[in-house]
Amino acid sequence: MTADLSELRRQFKSGKQALIAGFMQARPTVTSARQLMGSLALHVDGTLQQLWARAGLPGEACLLAVGGYGRGELFPHSDVDVLLLLPDGVEPYQPGPLKSAIEHFVTSCWDTGLEIGSSVRTVDECVHEASGDVTIQTALLEARLLVGPKPLYKRFEQALRKAMDASAFLRAKTLEMRQRHTKYDETPYSLEPNCKESPGGLRDLQLLIWIARAAGLGKTWPQLAAKGLITPFESRQLQRNEGLLSLIRARLHAVAGRREDRLVFDLQTAVATSFGYQAQGGQRASEQLMRRYYWAAKAVSQLNQVLLLNLEERINGSQQDLLRPINAHFVERAGMLEVLSDDLYERQPQAILETFLIYQQTPGIKGFSARTLRALYNARELMDGAWRRDPVNRRLFLQILEQKEGHTHAFRLMNQTSVLGRYLWVFRRIVGQMQHDLFHVYTVDQHILMVLRNVRRFFIPEHAHEYPFCSQLAAQFEKPHLLYIAALFHDVAKGRGGDHSDLGAVEARRFCRAHGLSKQDAELVVFLVQHHLTLSRVAQKEDLSDPEVVQSFARKMGDARHLTALYLLTVADIRGTSPKVWNAWKGKLLEDLYRLALRALGGAKPNLDADIEARKQEAREKLALLSALPGTEEPLWKTLELSYFARHDAGDLAWHARALWRHIESAVPVVQARPSPVGEGLQVLVYAPDQQDLFARICGYFDMAGFNILDAKVHTTRNGYALDTFQVISPDLDLEQRDLVPLVESKLSQVLKDQGPLPEPRRGRLSRRVKSFPFTPRIALKPDEKAQRWLLSISTSDRAGLLYAIARVLARHGINLQLAKISTLGERVEDTFLVDGPALQQNKLQLQIESELLDAVSIPQ
């Protein structure tokens, strides 16, 4: 590198750093973001022009800025895309001076610190490649001349304009947008949104300008307003929200020190602090920033729909001939619901909710027209307290809930257009509110709408294959709208402090009273909101083989209607938190508790002896079907206590008996595995002479092998053997479950035969969410009613090696494990263990054990 190039590199880097530092030190404003992007673009312009002059490229060649850099907008760490434009007939890749000059220029750019994306084309090549690739066409659309003869650049512009098919470009970019939105779950409200690519992000705004430029309708928001595509007010709103999103993205780049467009948890607080936000009123600085982001993204999503529909109409022509009258207020135009007059809502505010009712009731309607969306956007100030209290509006809202179809889309549209939050003022408070509980992946409002969607799907025959049992129960439930109301209110009091279930129940009762629900229906809705966590808590944390646990839960339910409604809401709620939270084992626990409670509510008194005899008989029948000899079960069963039969179903009893009947006194461990009958993961049986650290060794193997333990049932036989059954899954192992069976049987057997010291727990990498939102571990150790067994409850952040670390502490103190209920909620665990041992009878040792457990489950610093 020559001395001149070294100096240019120094000047470029120091100049860029100075611009970014000045931007970060200044008060964050929309203006400062625009100034930074423009200044960075000019700084890069000057550097490229110097490098171009040094490279000795021919005078007839042009250097163009393309893509975002072509717009003159350069974020701190964005790509710098350039096009070396050559006259037609020139061969840049043939050995010679031109090829050497191009290579010298590109190399010099990288040596200077400019990470450019470059292409070399003639005018004809540009037109040809753009016609077959909409991405290239889009980048060239924003080309800007940096160096070179203007006539060549003008010919390039004219050729592109002549080849542009605005209608085809609109179609391609719309499809591209839909694909991108699908990638981001169709919502701007994920907890780590991409401020560029997510719905409501900067890309949605850039797409509108691209389409307008392609059609020759303008390059700026004011120009689009002058063409009548948007109103002056909408133009100002677009500019304001684009400025905010640009400001956030620019500060995100600066804080990260690299190109980073995702507002990941690691960076949210730092970006928020750079804006001057501080924790206040129980809200983190990051929560305040993110709420501002979500409101901007929501406004962008609304205005994007309006302008995109207007552009489509302007480019493809009006479809007035496709009008179909619906009533005095609305028509259908090309499948879209349209208001007959722009001032409809001002004259008749009751028509606002009527819009969504008509949307549900009219077959063939697939959305709202630009005119309707604009009218709703401009009607926000009309939706005040008097409007909310209007009896007509209350009847309309209840009618929307009572419709036979269309709820999911109607309520999403209500939220997107701000109608839902303005009608249910309590809902408005949780729009864009983050959740830092390590297992929700959406804001509170989006989680609620996901739960509403999930409940609704139980009542749609086309979705019966997803959760057949839920669909079967839903088909018999007479008033689905009560479940929809409960879904809307179950988390509506999040973030207020206090128990959100109790606070939400108060809001639900107020809603039911205001909307004239019967006392019986209102009581059910309030019950569901107040107890929406109860069924999952009992199923995942308590011993369902204990008749008293089931009886107590059934008494709380009261009747089958309450139980069924709560079961449906619970499944929908868990499914609506995160794709990671739901699994087949969790579904089995919920269904088991539902069936046990339903039986208790039907008047069946607990008769453990009769239940066990029936279970044994069913197991014998299963063994006979497997061609087992009569009496195969007896050698094992006569060594087992009643608790074993109470905790295993007939399928497990038959499997265990068939696997172990010849190994009752085996000196070596017996390990058997099979694909789980539940349909996910493996079921693993371990039978071995009991020893103090056996459970820890088993957990250690599963930890090292990359398995997650979902459930563990631990028993000690009368002849001193441990009979343990584990439900495990292997999320990181790319193998079929059947292929894992011999691997687990072989490796686990070997681990149990080796009697070396217990290895240290694996210290896996913590997830970003756990690092950013650490969860304070909680340990509770309480005796049961007879003070013979103890219930150990542990709540902490999940990580690799956690269960093994717990098991090592228990083994060290000689504590026997009888039952383990493993509940993983995203990146938080709620584990419950039934334990006993002499050490638990001494207060001093109890405290020591609890202290060691806290150390074991705490996040390593």
ZIWOMO-V859203 format. One record per backbone hydrogen bond with DSSP energy under -1.0 kcal/mol. CO is the residue of the C=O (numbers start at 1). NH is the residue of the N-H. Records with the same first field share a line. If there is no record, write none. Layout:
CO: NH  NH
This chain:
2: 6
3: 7
4: 8
5: 9
6: 10
7: 11
8: 12
9: 13
10: 14
11: 15
12: 16
13: 17
14: 18
15: 19
16: 20
17: 21
18: 22
19: 23
20: 24
21: 25
22: 26
29: 33
30: 34
31: 35
32: 36
33: 37
34: 38
35: 39
36: 40
37: 41
38: 42
39: 43
40: 44
41: 45
42: 46
43: 47
44: 48
45: 49
46: 50
47: 51
48: 52
49: 53
50: 54
51: 55
58: 61
62: 85
63: 146  147
64: 83
65: 144
67: 71
68: 73
69: 72
75: 78
80: 117
81: 66
82: 119
83: 64
84: 121
85: 62
87: 90
96: 100
97: 101
98: 102
99: 103
100: 104
101: 105
102: 106
103: 107
104: 108
105: 109
106: 110
107: 111
108: 112
109: 114
110: 113
114: 116
117: 82
119: 84
121: 86
122: 126
123: 127
124: 128
125: 129
126: 130
127: 131
133: 137
134: 138
135: 139
136: 140
137: 141
139: 67
140: 143
144: 65
147: 63
149: 153
150: 154
151: 155
152: 156
153: 157
154: 158
155: 159
156: 160
157: 161
158: 162
159: 163
160: 164
165: 169
166: 170
167: 171
168: 172
169: 173
170: 174
171: 175
172: 176
173: 177
174: 178
175: 179
176: 180
177: 181
178: 182
179: 183
180: 184
181: 186
182: 185
184: 187
189: 443
193: 263
194: 198
195: 202
196: 203
198: 201
202: 206
203: 207
204: 208
205: 209
206: 210
207: 211
208: 212
209: 213
210: 214
211: 215
212: 217
213: 216
220: 224
221: 225
222: 226
223: 227
224: 229
225: 228
231: 235
232: 236
233: 237
234: 238
235: 239
236: 240
237: 241
238: 242
239: 243
240: 244
241: 245
242: 246
243: 247
244: 248
245: 249
246: 250
247: 251
248: 252
249: 253
250: 254
251: 255
252: 256
253: 257
261: 195
262: 264
264: 267  268
267: 271
268: 272
269: 273
270: 274
272: 277
273: 276
280: 283
283: 280
284: 288
285: 289
286: 290
287: 291
288: 292
289: 293
290: 294
291: 295
292: 296
293: 297
294: 298
295: 299
296: 300
297: 301
298: 302
299: 303
300: 304
301: 305
302: 306
303: 307
304: 308
305: 309
306: 310
307: 311
308: 312
309: 313
310: 314
311: 315
312: 316
313: 317
319: 322
320: 323
322: 334
324: 332
329: 340
330: 326  327
331: 338
332: 324
333: 336
335: 366
336: 333
337: 369
338: 331
341: 344
343: 347
344: 348
348: 351
349: 352
350: 354
351: 355
353: 357
354: 358
355: 359
356: 360
357: 361
358: 362
362: 365
367: 337
369: 373
370: 374
371: 375
372: 376
373: 377
374: 378
379: 382
380: 383
382: 384
384: 388
385: 389
390: 394
391: 395
392: 396
393: 397
394: 398
395: 399
396: 400
397: 401
398: 402
406: 410
407: 411
408: 412
409: 413
410: 414
411: 415
412: 416
413: 417
414: 419  420
415: 418
418: 422
419: 423
420: 424
423: 425
424: 427  428
427: 430
428: 431
430: 433  445
433: 444
438: 827
441: 191
443: 447
444: 448
445: 449
446: 450
447: 451
448: 452
449: 453
450: 454
451: 455
452: 456
453: 457
456: 459
457: 460
460: 463
461: 464
463: 466
467: 471
468: 472
469: 473
470: 474
471: 475
473: 476
474: 477
479: 482
480: 484
481: 485
482: 486
483: 487
484: 488
485: 489
486: 490
491: 494
493: 496
499: 503
500: 504
501: 505
502: 506
503: 507
504: 508
505: 509
506: 510
507: 511
508: 512
509: 513
510: 514
511: 515
512: 517
513: 516
518: 522
519: 523
520: 524
521: 525
522: 526
523: 527
524: 528
525: 529
526: 530
527: 531
531: 534
533: 537
534: 538
535: 539
536: 540
537: 541
538: 542
543: 546
546: 550
547: 551
548: 552
549: 553
550: 554
551: 555
552: 556
553: 557
554: 558
557: 559
559: 563
560: 564
561: 565
562: 566
563: 567
564: 568
565: 569
566: 570
567: 571
568: 572
569: 573
570: 574
571: 575
572: 576
574: 577
577: 441
578: 581
583: 587
584: 588
585: 589
586: 590
587: 591
588: 592
589: 593
590: 594
591: 595
592: 596
593: 597
594: 598
595: 599
596: 600
597: 601
598: 602
599: 604
600: 603
607: 611
608: 612
609: 613
610: 614
611: 615
612: 616
613: 617
614: 618
615: 619
616: 620
617: 621
618: 622
619: 623
620: 624
621: 625
622: 626
623: 628
624: 627
629: 632
633: 637
634: 638
636: 639
637: 640
639: 718
642: 646
643: 647
649: 653
650: 654
651: 655
652: 656
653: 657
654: 658
655: 659
656: 660
657: 661
660: 663
663: 666
670: 687
672: 685
674: 683
676: 679
681: 676
682: 728
683: 674
684: 726
685: 672
686: 724
687: 670
688: 722
691: 694
693: 697
694: 698
695: 699
696: 700
697: 701
698: 702
699: 703
700: 704
701: 705
702: 707
703: 706
708: 729
711: 727
712: 820
713: 725
715: 723
717: 720
720: 690
721: 717
722: 688
723: 715
724: 686
725: 713
726: 684
727: 710  711
728: 682
729: 708
730: 733
733: 735
736: 740
740: 744
741: 745
742: 746
743: 747
744: 748
745: 749
746: 750
747: 751
748: 752
749: 753
750: 754
762: 764
767: 771
768: 772
769: 773
778: 795
780: 793
782: 791
784: 787
789: 784
790: 835
791: 782
792: 833
793: 780
794: 831
795: 778
796: 829
799: 802
801: 805
802: 806
803: 807
804: 808
805: 809
806: 810
807: 811
808: 812
809: 813
810: 815
811: 814
816: 836
818: 714
819: 834
820: 712
821: 832
823: 830
825: 828
827: 798
828: 825
829: 796
831: 794
832: 821
833: 792
834: 818  819
835: 790
836: 816
837: 840
838: 841
839: 842
842: 846
843: 847
844: 848
845: 849
846: 850
847: 851
848: 852
849: 853
850: 854
851: 855
852: 856
853: 857
854: 858
